[in-house]
Amino acid sequence: QHNYITQSPDVVGGKPHIAGRRITVQQIAFWHELQGKSPDEIAFEYGLSLSEIHSALGFYFEHQADIEMQKMLDEDIVQSLK
């Protein structure tokens, strides 16, 4: 159960995000996995709780294939608009 994660078509393009914020699960995963930031660093930097960060990372790892596919589609759209 990921109590802090929600999705709504009218918020951040329908991507899963922290409830009440415009910070996506994908962003948190990027900061943690690719930039090497700890959950503590992310929580401090963006004013989130550790529970929110861990919930987002758990959601990411459970839905990683879908989130990565959406990321690739988003990148393709950006490239086609250039």
TADADA-V895661 format. One line per field, one symbol per residue. phi: phi as a letter, one per 30 degrees, with the letter a starting at -180 (. if undefined). Layout:
BEGIN
phi: ???
END
This chain:
BEGIN
phi: .cdccbbbecbhiiddbdeibccdeddddddddcciddedddeddcicdddddddddddeddbedddddddddddddddddd
END
